[in-house]
């Protein structure tokens, strides 16, 4: 295998790995509990891969198992649905704007 072919193979592999993980932006407007951890209000990066959602802001990071479902039509904006538990708001579902994807948190 020539150097050019090796470079192309490595580049293709990296591209496929990057394509397998989807990244979205989500804004939490109030303190929100995910997987037992409370996140402060703010803008977060949400990465979705293999049935797990990773929500990260700087060094703050939480990982949760999610069920990925498809809605009937595209969601116009990203929205977060909550359930109240022990006086705190626990994220129950995130609907991803511009897609038909919704993440249901266990």
Number of C-alpha atoms within 10 A of each C-alpha: 6 7 8 9 10 11 12 12 12 12 11 12 12 11 11 11 9 11 10 11 11 11 16 13 14 21 14 15 11 11 14 20 20 19 13 10 12 14 19 15 12 12 14 20 16 20 16 21 14 11 11 16 22 18 22 18 14 7 6 10 14 18 16 15 18 21 14 18 11 12 12 7 10 15 16 12 12 17 15 19 12 14 14 12 10 7 7 13 17 22 21 17 19 19 23 20 17 12 15 15 19 22 21 17 18 12
